[in-house]
Amino acid sequence: MAWKNADVVVIGGGIIGTAIAYFLSRQKIDVILLEKSGIASGSSGACDGAVVMQTKKPGVHLKLALESHALLSRMQDQLPIPIEYEKNGGLIVMETDDEKTAMKQFVEAQCQAGLDVELLDHKQLRALAPHLSDHLIGATYSPRDSKINPIALTLGFAMGAKQMGTEILTGTAVLDFEVEERQISAVVTTAGKIGTCTVVNATGVYASEIGRMLGIEIPIKPRRGQLLVTEARPGLLKPWLGSANYIAAKFNPQLAREGAGGVSIDQTQNGNLLIGATREFVGYDKRTTVEGLTQIASRAVRILPDLKHTHLIRAFAGLRPYTPDGLPILGKVGKIKGLIMAAGHEGDGIALSAITGKLISELVLEGKTDVALDSFNLKRFSTDTTQH
Ligand SMILES: Cc1cc2nc3c(=O)[nH]c(=O)nc-3n(C[C@H](O)[C@H](O)[C@H](O)COP(=O)(O)OP(=O)(O)OC[C@H]3O[C@@H](n4cnc5c(N)ncnc54)[C@H](O)[C@@H]3O)c2cc1C
């Protein structure tokens, strides 16, 4: 006998699961959200909050990010707590002529895809961010790039969903499923059995564990990012900043492995600087390392020399849910009726949270979505046609 019943069970209390619960509950759907630990206890509580459009590949990736940004910019007024949304623009700084050539091409493609982004020379860059190093030859700049407090946003989605009727069960892990003739009929949890025909797998780096319970292969693996936090130094850097080789390392795992990865610097509303982040495949290990932290600290000081005189207050690491093509896995899974995937957002889960919530809620409600999800379906990784 089922302990509880729900129209939809969302597994995962990170930014993706809570955003989905929020958008579903806005449509008066009866939702239970299951989280094995606490809300924002996974990747969404150990990351940065950049909502940056410039780091997205032109095409479906950028299209999704732009739609998500439009939704996020309105969330400040819709969620029950402040989420520290700020639209201060974003810079990708360049140190060499080779980087300038590569970024010029990237920017041209992004402009054609509808992003407002331009190339700045050294003088224009210094006018926008006077504390940056003299050796930088320029930057790309988009006024649309923004930032947000990722923990506040996750809690905001969760609280908003709860106010509209979602039942949130923390400390409740999913152990298994009951499936009848390929259709999910119940979720087995540490607290009891929940009857449902629709389950959303929003478990980030653990999505493949849920897949194994259902006999499905999901190619998501953890990619560690180490981050440094400094004391508050208000006014040091207004826009979000990434280095050109940060973009290269994001899309080329080989570069990240060779230590050629770049750096990102983000000043929070109360002045602390978040300096990130490594990109490493070390399983589920969330420890920081001296090498990793030294690497990002020295890169950051080269770009923003004032950091030399700024105290570090802590360091932490989180796990990005990595997929082989850098795109999330979204949509129905042919092999199991009633299973919907919403995981694998890598380093973009905060930026893509709102659009993921909206699209998955449309899929549950109407069976189709505003934006076609074909490029994001799990079947792109599978030759097994039963999974299609
Ligand atoms: C260093 C770093 C910096 C980043 N910076 C940015 C950034 O600036 N901008 C951006 O957009 N993104 C950024 N990201 C990426 C972002 O953090 C992730 O894409 C996002 O948090 C993924 O959210 P999620 O909800 O899918 O996963 P999670 O937040 O990990 O949530 C999944 C949840 O599922 C729960 N769970 C797992 N298994 C079970 C089970 N069996 N039963 C019940 N619950 C279960 C887990 O406990 C977890 O809480 C960064 C990531 C890192 C590591």
The ligand as an SDF file (V2000), in Angstrom:
LIG
                    3D

 53 58  0  0  0  0  0  0  0  0999 V2000
   32.4640   25.3390   -8.6190 C   0  0  0  0  0  0  0  0  0  0  0  0
   31.1750   25.4430   -9.3820 C   0  0  0  0  0  0  0  0  0  0  0  0
   30.7780   26.6790   -9.9040 C   0  0  0  0  0  0  0  0  0  0  0  0
   29.6000   26.7890  -10.6260 C   0  0  0  0  0  0  0  0  0  0  0  0
   29.2230   28.0080  -11.0830 N   0  0  0  0  0  0  0  0  0  0  0  0
   28.0640   28.1410  -11.7660 C   0  0  0  0  0  0  0  0  0  0  0  0
   27.6480   29.4150  -12.2350 C   0  0  0  0  0  0  0  0  0  0  0  0
   28.2980   30.4290  -12.0100 O   0  0  0  0  0  0  0  0  0  0  0  0
   26.4930   29.4760  -12.9420 N   0  0  0  0  0  0  0  0  0  0  0  0
   25.7270   28.3730  -13.2190 C   0  0  0  0  0  0  0  0  0  0  0  0
   24.7090   28.4990  -13.9030 O   0  0  0  0  0  0  0  0  0  0  0  0
   26.0960   27.1540  -12.7540 N   0  0  0  0  0  0  0  0  0  0  0  0
   27.2360   27.0050  -12.0470 C   0  0  0  0  0  0  0  0  0  0  0  0
   27.6240   25.7780  -11.5970 N   0  0  0  0  0  0  0  0  0  0  0  0
   26.8100   24.6080  -11.9480 C   0  0  0  0  0  0  0  0  0  0  0  0
   25.6320   24.4080  -11.0160 C   0  0  0  0  0  0  0  0  0  0  0  0
   26.0700   24.4370   -9.6920 O   0  0  0  0  0  0  0  0  0  0  0  0
   24.9600   23.0480  -11.3310 C   0  0  0  0  0  0  0  0  0  0  0  0
   24.7070   22.9190  -12.7110 O   0  0  0  0  0  0  0  0  0  0  0  0
   23.6300   22.9410  -10.5860 C   0  0  0  0  0  0  0  0  0  0  0  0
   23.7870   23.2760   -9.2340 O   0  0  0  0  0  0  0  0  0  0  0  0
   23.0450   21.5390  -10.7300 C   0  0  0  0  0  0  0  0  0  0  0  0
   21.8330   21.5320  -10.0140 O   0  0  0  0  0  0  0  0  0  0  0  0
   21.0170   20.1970   -9.7950 P   0  0  0  0  0  0  0  0  0  0  0  0
   19.7420   20.5880   -9.1260 O   0  0  0  0  0  0  0  0  0  0  0  0
   20.9440   19.4430  -11.0820 O   0  0  0  0  0  0  0  0  0  0  0  0
   21.9310   19.3050   -8.8310 O   0  0  0  0  0  0  0  0  0  0  0  0
   22.1050   19.3760   -7.2370 P   0  0  0  0  0  0  0  0  0  0  0  0
   22.1120   20.7430   -6.7350 O   0  0  0  0  0  0  0  0  0  0  0  0
   23.2630   18.5060   -6.8990 O   0  0  0  0  0  0  0  0  0  0  0  0
   20.7700   18.6830   -6.7140 O   0  0  0  0  0  0  0  0  0  0  0  0
   20.5260   17.2930   -6.8330 C   0  0  0  0  0  0  0  0  0  0  0  0
   19.9530   16.8110   -5.5270 C   0  0  0  0  0  0  0  0  0  0  0  0
   19.5030   15.4700   -5.6690 O   0  0  0  0  0  0  0  0  0  0  0  0
   19.6200   14.8450   -4.4040 C   0  0  0  0  0  0  0  0  0  0  0  0
   19.5840   13.3870   -4.5980 N   0  0  0  0  0  0  0  0  0  0  0  0
   20.5000   12.6260   -5.2460 C   0  0  0  0  0  0  0  0  0  0  0  0
   20.1290   11.3240   -5.2020 N   0  0  0  0  0  0  0  0  0  0  0  0
   18.9560   11.2590   -4.5300 C   0  0  0  0  0  0  0  0  0  0  0  0
   18.0880   10.1890   -4.1460 C   0  0  0  0  0  0  0  0  0  0  0  0
   18.3530    8.9170   -4.4590 N   0  0  0  0  0  0  0  0  0  0  0  0
   16.9800   10.4880   -3.4560 N   0  0  0  0  0  0  0  0  0  0  0  0
   16.6680   11.7790   -3.1250 C   0  0  0  0  0  0  0  0  0  0  0  0
   17.4720   12.8280   -3.4350 N   0  0  0  0  0  0  0  0  0  0  0  0
   18.6020   12.5750   -4.1550 C   0  0  0  0  0  0  0  0  0  0  0  0
   20.9820   15.3420   -3.9010 C   0  0  0  0  0  0  0  0  0  0  0  0
   21.0970   15.2210   -2.5110 O   0  0  0  0  0  0  0  0  0  0  0  0
   20.9790   16.7880   -4.3920 C   0  0  0  0  0  0  0  0  0  0  0  0
   20.5810   17.7010   -3.3890 O   0  0  0  0  0  0  0  0  0  0  0  0
   28.7970   25.6370  -10.8480 C   0  0  0  0  0  0  0  0  0  0  0  0
   29.1720   24.4120  -10.3050 C   0  0  0  0  0  0  0  0  0  0  0  0
   30.3420   24.3040   -9.5660 C   0  0  0  0  0  0  0  0  0  0  0  0
   30.7180   22.9810   -8.9680 C   0  0  0  0  0  0  0  0  0  0  0  0
  1  2  1  0
  2  3  1  0
  2 52  2  0
  3  4  2  0
  4  5  1  0
  4 50  1  0
  5  6  2  0
  6  7  1  0
  6 13  1  0
  7  8  2  0
  7  9  1  0
  9 10  1  0
 10 11  2  0
 10 12  1  0
 12 13  2  0
 13 14  1  0
 14 15  1  0
 14 50  1  0
 15 16  1  0
 16 17  1  0
 16 18  1  0
 18 19  1  0
 18 20  1  0
 20 21  1  0
 20 22  1  0
 22 23  1  0
 23 24  1  0
 24 25  2  0
 24 26  1  0
 24 27  1  0
 27 28  1  0
 28 29  2  0
 28 30  1  0
 28 31  1  0
 31 32  1  0
 32 33  1  0
 33 34  1  0
 33 48  1  0
 34 35  1  0
 35 36  1  0
 35 46  1  0
 36 37  1  0
 36 45  1  0
 37 38  2  0
 38 39  1  0
 39 40  1  0
 39 45  2  0
 40 41  1  0
 40 42  2  0
 42 43  1  0
 43 44  2  0
 44 45  1  0
 46 47  1  0
 46 48  1  0
 48 49  1  0
 50 51  2  0
 51 52  1  0
 52 53  1  0
M  END
$$$$
